[in-house]
Amino acid sequence: MTEDAVLGVDSSTQSCKVEIRELATGRLLGSGSAAHPPAYPPCSEQHPRDWVSAFIEATRAALAACPVAPAIRSISVAAQCHGLVLLDAHGEPLRAAKLWNDTTAAPNLAVLVERIGSGRWIRSIGSLPTAAFTIAKLAWLAAHEPGTLDRAATLLLPHDYLTYWLTGARVTDRSDASGTGYFNTDAGQWIPGYLDLAGGPRDWSAMLPTVLAPCQPAGTLTAAAAAALGLEAGTTVAPGGGDQHAAYLGLGLVDGDQYIGIGTSGVVATSRRAPVFDPTGMVDGVADLTGGYLPLVSTLNAARVGEVAARLLGTDLAGLAELALAAGDAPGPVLVPFLDGERKPDRPAARGGLVDVTSHTTREELARAFVEGPLLSLMNARDHLRECNVDLGGNAVAVGGGTRSPATLQLLADLLGDEVTVLDADEATARGACVQAAAVAGEMNVAGLVDLAKRWQPPVRARVAPRRRRRDLTALRARWAEVARSPLLDSGGHALPTPDQDHREETVR
C-alpha cells in the first residue's frame, strides 16, 4: 500500500531539509536533513555538488522515515536566494557558488550603482541591489575570474540548479529572479543591458533560465536523478522558489500579515498585490510565489549574534536567554549588530557597536543587548516598510531558529507592543515547497494555490504577549538608530552612493 504524497525541499545556507506530506491533507509523513559545508562572510562559497549530495541524503532519510512507502507525485525545491551558479556547456558547475552573504563584491556593486543610477535601478526592478544580489557576484567574477565567465554557458540561482539537476530544464520563478538585480518583475522580463555592464557584452539571453508562472511545471524527474534519490522517473517537478517566499506560503500567511524571520539572516516581510518602489533602497520589492509581491527588508546579522554572545559570556543559548530575561528595567547597553557587515542598510564593511556600558553594567544587561540588537534592526526594517505605505496590520508571525529562544520572542513582543505568534512549523520553507508541489500535482491555478496554503496552515504553537515594563523602549530605539548611523562602525571599504541620488545613468537595453 502506498500514499500519494509530495516532496518539498529547503536548501538553505546551513543544510538541506526535506519534507514528505500527504497530497490530500498535507499531513507530514516523513522528514530528513543533511548539513551543507559551513560558509561565512566575507568570502562565503559552497559548491553546488555539495547541495546535491545533501539533497540526496536528506531525501533518502525522509523516505526512510515514512511509515508507509509514499508515491511522490510532485517535487518542489526552495533554496537560499541570490547565489551565483555558473554551468559550462555540458551542464557542469564551473566553480563554487558565491552565496548571498558573500560581501566581497561590494566594491564591484558600488561601480554598478554609479553607472546605472540608484533611482533607475529601483524603478526598473523594485530594489536597490546590495552585495548580496547575484549581479554583484557576476561583476566580481568578471573582474577577478574573467576566464571562468568566458566558459559559462548557463547562469542560474541555487534553486534553479537543483531543479536543473532534477529535470535538465533551465528554469526559475519570479520570486528568485526578482532578487538577481537584472529582472523586471512587473514586466516579467530579464534586463540584459544590466548584465552587459556587470560582465561585459555577450549573449546573456541564451544563458538565462526561463521564468515560470507560479503553478507551471518545470519538467519531470530524469532517470539519473530518480535513481539517486530513490524516486520514480517522470515525477512532476514544480517551479520552486526562494526560501523566504516559500516560508511565507508554507505558513499560510495573507496580505498584511507580518512575517518576521530570525534565522541566519533577519527578515521582515508581507505580501500584497501591487509592487513597491522604495526610493531609499531599504525595501526590496521582490515577487512572491502567488503572482503578487513580497516587499521585504533583509538584514545580515540575526540568530548568529546570539551564538557570539553565548561564547563571549561563557554560556549556551539557553543560558543566554535566561540571562536576558532576568535583566531589569534599567536602560542598559545597546548593541548595533553589524558583526559581519550589514545588508540593509547596505554597509558591507561595517562592524558591530556596543555602547552605554558602565561600571554598573550587569551580565544580564549585556545578554539582553545581544538578544535585542538584531530585533532592533528588524524594527528599523519594519519602519521602512510602513513608510512605503505597506499594510502591516495583520498578525505578527515569527519564524526561524531564533524563535527557539524565549528571550527573543519576549523581547520582540515588547518592542512591537503586540502579540507575537509562532506557528507549529519547524520547517516553514520545506512546507511551502510542499504546498506548491501539491498545487502543481493538482493542476491548480493561483487561486487554488492560495486556498491550499490556507487549508494547510499550521496550528499555533505559542503566543507571546508584551510585558508591562517601565523601560523606555522609544528612547532605546532612538539610541539604537543614533549609533547605527555612526560612520565609526565602518571599517573602511567602498561606501555606496546614497540611494536618493541619481548618478550618471548609462543607456542600457
N, C-alpha and C positions, 0 to 999 in steps of 0.2 A: 504494500500500500504506500502511495506517495501523496504528498500535499503540494498543490500548486503554490508557488512562492516567488518572491522577488528578492534580489540581492542588491544591497546598497553599500557603497564604498566611500570611506572618508580617508583620503590620502593626505595627511597633514604634514607639517614640518617634522613632528616628532615620530609619527608612526602611521601605519595603515590599519584602519579598523573596518571590519565588515560585519554587516547585519543581514540576516535572512529572515524575512517576515512573510507570514501567510498572506497570499494575494487577496483573499476575500475579506479579511478582517484587520490586517495589519499587525496581528499578534506576533511577537518575537519568537522565532523558532530556535535560533542559534546565533552566536556571535564569535568573533575571533579577532586577534590583533597581532601585529608584529612590528618591531621597532625599526625606525629609519636611522641611518648614521647621524650622530649629533652634528648640528650646524649652527654657528654663532656669528653675529656681526663682528667685524666689518666685512670679512670675506666669507659669505655663507653659501656653500655649494653642496649639492647632492647629485649623485649620478642616477639618471633615470632607470638604469638596470636595477639599482637597489630598490626603487619603488616597485618594480615588477616582482622582485624576489619577495618583498614584504607582502605584496598583494596576494601572491600565490600561497604563502604561508598562512596569512590571515583567513583566506577563503577556505582552505582545507580545514583549518581549525573550526571555522563556523559550520561547515558541513558536518564535521565530526560531532559537533555539539547538538545537532538537531536530533530529537528523539526518534523521528521517522525521516527517512530519506526524502528530501524535498525535490520537487520538479521545478527547477528555476525557469520561469517564463520570461523574465526580463532582468537586465543588469543596468545600473546607473553608477557612474563614477563622479564624485565631487572631490575637489582637491584644493590645496593651497593655491592662491592666485598669484599672478604676476611673473612667476618663474619663467626663464627663457630656456627652451629646449630646441636645439638645432639638430636636424637629421641630414645625413648625406643622401645621395641619390639612391642608395639601397635601403633607406629607411632606418639606418643605424645612428644612434646618438654620436655626435662628433666630440662631445666633451661633457663634463659635469654641468648640470643646470645651475645657473645663478638664481638664488631664491629671493623671495620678496624682501627678506630682512638683510640682504646684502647691500651695504651702503657705499661700496667702492665706486659706484658710478655717479656719485653726487656731482663731481666737477663736470662730467660729460652732460649731465642733465641741465646744469646751470647754463651751459653753452646753448643747448637746445631751447631753453626758455628765452634766452636772449634773441635767438634767431627767429623763433616762431612768434613770440609775444605771448605773455601770460593771458591777457584778455582774449586773444584769438583762440588760444588753446582751450580755455574754459568754454567759450561759446561753441566750439566745434565738437567737443567730446563730453562736456559736462563736468570735467575735473581738471585741476592743475596737477599734472604728474609730479611725483616725487621720485627719489632714487629707487623706491620700491617698484615702480612701474616697469613693465617689460621693455619699453622703448629706451629707458636709461641703460639697461643692461646691454641692449643691442649697440648703443652708442659706445659703451665701454669696450665691447668686443671689437668694434670697427677700429678703435684707436689702439688696442693692445694686442689683438689676435686677428688681424685682417685676413690672414690665410685661412683661418678656420671659417670665417664668414664667407669667403670665396667658395669654399667647398660645400656650403649649406644649400640644400635643395628644398627644405621644409622648415618652417618656423612655427613652433607650437608652444602651448602652455602645459603645465603639468597634467591637468585632467585631460587635455587633448591627447597627450602622449599615451596615457593609459587606455583611452578609448581607441587610439590608433593601434596599440598593441592587441587589443581585443578583436578589432574588426578589420584593420588595414585601411580604414577610412580616415582621411584628413579633415576632421570636422571640429567645431567648437560650438559654443552657445553665446547668447547675448550677455549673460552675466559675466562670464570670464573675459570675453572680448572687450567689454567696456572698461576693463582695468589694464589694458595694454598701453594706452596713450595714443593709439592710432586707429581707433574705431569710433565712428559717429553713430552712437546708439539710436538717436532719434531717426536718422535716415537709414540705419541698418547697413552702413557701408564702411569698408576699410578706407583709410586715408593714406595711400602710398606715398604722397608727397612728404609726409612727416617721416616716413621710413627712409626716403632719399636723403633727408637732412641728417638722420641718425646714422645710417650705414652706407650712404653713397647710392647713386642711381643704379638700379638693376631691376629685373622683372619681379618685383615683390608680389604682384598678384598671383603669379604662378607658385609662390612659396607659402601663401597663406591658406588656412583652412576655410572651409565653407561654414557659414554661421547658420545653425539650425534653429527652427522655431521651438517653443517650449515642449511640445509633445511629439516632435518629429523624430522618428528613429534614426540612430546614427548608422546602423548596419546590423550585421549578425556576427555571432561569435565564430572565429575561424577554428579549424580543426586543431591547429597547434596550440592556440590559447586555451581551447576547451580541454585538451589533454593535460595541459599544465595545471589547470585549475580543478580538474575533476568534474567538469560540467559537460553538457551536451552541445556539440557543434550546431550552429544555426540558431542559437538562442538570441532573441532580440536584445539589442543594446540601445539604451536611451541616450539623449544628448549630453547628460551630465551638467556640471556647472561649477561655480566657485563654492568654496566651503561655507563661508558666512551666509551666502544666498541660500544654499541647501538647508542650513540650520534653521533659518527663518521659516522656510517651507515646512520643515520637519516638526517645528513647534506649533504649527497651525496658526501662526500669527496673521493678523489682518492689518489693513491700513491704519496708521495711527498708534499701533502698539509699539512699545519701546523695547527693542532688542539690545540688551547690554551684555556684551561678550567680554569675559575676563579670562583669557587664555594666555598663550604666548604674547599675542597682541591684545589690545583693548579695542572694543568696537561699540559705537552707539549707532543704531540704525532704525529705520522704519520703512514701510512700503507705502507707495502712493501711485496714482495713475499718471501723473504729469511729471515731466523731467524737472530737475533742479539745476540751476546755474549759480554757483556761489562766487561772486567776484573776488572774495578774499582768498579763494583756493583751499579753504579748510575742508569744505564738504565735497565729497566725491559723489557726483550724480550718476552712479552706476545703475545698471539694469538688474532686475530680479529674475526669478525663474518662471514668472507667470505672465510675461508680456508687459509688465509695468516697470517701475523703478524702485531702487532701494538706496535712497540717499543715506550716506554713512560718513562717519569720521573714524578713522582707524589709527590708533596710537601704537608705538613700537614696544613700549615697556609696560607690562601688566603683571601677570601672575609670577613671572620670574623675579620681580622685585622682592616678593615675599621670600623666595629661596635665598636671595642675597642677605636679606635681613636676618633670617634664621641663622645663617652661617656667622654673620657678624656678632649676633647676640648670643651665640653659643647654645642654640636650642633647635627644635624642629618646627615644622609648620603648625602643629597643634599647640606647641608651647608659645609660638609667636602669636597665635590667635588669642590664647588665654591672657597673655601679657597685654595685648592691645585692648581687649575688652575690660581689663582692670584699670585702665587709665582713667583718671578723674575728669573734672570739667575745666582744669587749667588749660590755657591756650596751647602750651607745649610747642615742640619743634614742628617745622613744616618742611616736607620733602617735595621737591620737584624731581620726578623720577626719570630724567632723561639719561639713564645709565649707559645705554648703548646708542646714544644719539636719539633723535626723535623724528617721527614720520609726519605727524600733524600736531603742532606746526613743523614745517619742513626744516629741521636743523640737524642734519646727519652728523655734524661734528660736535654737537652739544654733549655735556656731561651732567650728571645729577647734581643737585644743590640741596644741602641740608642747612637750614638757618634757624635762628632763635633758640639755639642750645645754650643753656646756662649751667651754672654750678649746681642748680637745684633740679635739673632735668632728670627724670626717672627712667629706668629701663622700660617701664610700661609706656611712657610717653614716646620714647624712641620707637617702640614696636608699633604703636598707633600711627606714628608719622609714616612709617614704611608701608603699612597696610593702606593708609588713607591717600598717600601720594598718587598712585595710579587711578584711584577713584576720583580725585580732584581733576586729573587730566580728562577723565570721561565726563565730568560735569562741565568742564570747559567745552568739550566736544558737543555736548547736548545744547549748550547755549548757542553755538554756531548753527545747529540745525534749526532751532527756534527763530533765529534771526533771518533765516531763509524762508520763513513762513511755513515750515514743515510742521504738520499736526503731530503732536506728541501727547495727545490726550488719552491714549489707551493705557493698558496695563504695562507696568514695568516688569519685564521678564529677564532675569539674569541667567546666563549660561556660561559654560566653560569650567575649566579646572579650578579657577579661583572661587567658585561658588561652594566648594567643599569647606571653605573657611567660614565659620560662624561670625568671625570678626569682620570679614569682608562684606558679608550680607548685611550685618547690623549697621556698619558704618555707611554703607551705600544707602540703606533706608533712611538713616539720619540725614545724609546730605540731600537726598531727594525730598525729604519731608513727606514721604509717601510709602505705601506698602510695596515691598519687593516680592515677586513671585518666582519660585523655582519649580519648573515642571519636571515630571518624572521621566526624564530622557537624558541618560548619561551620554549618549552619542547622537546629538541632535542632527549633525551633518549626515551621518550614515542613514539616519531615519528619514531625513528629507530626500536623500537619494532613493530610498525605497519607495517613497511616495511618488516620485517622478517615474520610477520604473513601473510601478503599478498602473499609473495613468497611461503610459505608453503601451503596456501589455493590454490594457482595456480599450485602446484606440480612442481615448478621451480627448476632448478639446480643452482649452484653458479653463473654462468654467468648471468642467468636470474635475480638473486637477486641483483647483482651489477648494472645491467642495470635498474632495477626498482628503485633502490636508486637514480640513476642519474635523471631519469624521474620525480621522486617525490621531487627533490632537491628544498628547499625553495628559494624564491627570496631574493635579497639583501635588507636588511633594512637600513644599514648605511655603509659608507666608511669613514675612518678617516685617513688623511694623516699626516705624521710627520711635525712638525713645524721647522722653521729655527730659532734656538736659539744659543746663544753664550755659553751656558753652556757646560762644558767638560764632556760628557757622558762616554767617555773612562776612564777618571780619576774616575768618580763616580763608575763605575763597578769595577775598581781595588780596590778602597777603600772598597766597599761592600765585595769583596772577601777576603780582608785582615782581616776585622772584623769577617766575617763568619768563618774563620779558627781559631779564638782565642779560646783557652781552657777555657777562663774566662766565656764563655757563658754556659758552662756545670756546672750544679748544683750538680753533684755527680751522683751516679748510676753506671751502668756497661757499660763501653765502649766496643764496639765490636772490634774484631780483624780487622786489616787493610785488605781491600779486596785483595791487591796484594800479601798477604802472604798466603801460603798453610800450614795449620796446620796439626796436626796428622789426617789422614783420616782413618776412620774405614771401614772395609769391610761391604757393605750393599748389600742386594739382590734386 
